[in-house]
Amino acid sequence: MKTAALITMILTLGIVTIITLYFFYRVLTTPPKEEPDSYSENDDVEERQHD
């Protein structure tokens, strides 16, 4: 393999690895969003209707 091809391959592999690790870190450190409780909205409903 020529030197230019080896340098290109190593740089590309490094950049892709850094971007992947960055987004993996963002996924692990992002706090979860508040989601509405679907059961609290249905507190006045006594029983589900069956089809």
C-alpha positions in Angstrom: 0.0 0.0 0.0 1.3 3.4 -0.9 2.0 6.0 1.8 -0.7 8.4 0.7 -3.4 5.6 0.8 -2.2 4.5 4.3 -2.4 8.1 5.6 -5.8 8.6 4.1 -7.1 5.3 5.6 -5.7 6.1 9.1 -7.1 9.7 9.1 -10.5 8.5 7.9 -10.6 5.8 10.5 -9.6 8.2 13.2 -12.2 10.8 12.3 -15.0 8.3 12.1 -13.9 6.8 15.5 -13.8 10.3 17.1 -17.3 11.3 15.7 -18.7 7.9 16.9 -17.3 8.3 20.4 -18.5 11.9 20.6 -22.1 11.0 19.8 -22.0 7.9 22.0 -20.9 10.2 24.8 -23.7 12.7 24.0 -26.3 9.8 24.2 -25.0 8.6 27.5 -24.8 12.1 29.2 -28.1 13.7 27.8 -30.7 13.8 30.6 -34.0 12.1 29.7 -36.9 14.3 28.7 -40.0 14.7 30.8 -42.8 12.6 29.3 -46.4 13.0 30.3 -47.9 10.2 32.3 -50.5 8.7 30.0 -52.2 7.0 33.0 -52.7 10.3 34.9 -54.7 11.6 31.9 -57.1 8.7 32.2 -57.7 8.8 35.9 -61.4 9.6 35.4 -61.9 6.6 33.2 -63.0 3.6 35.3 -62.6 0.7 32.9 -61.3 0.4 29.3 -63.8 -0.4 26.7 -63.3 -3.7 24.9 -64.1 -4.1 21.2 
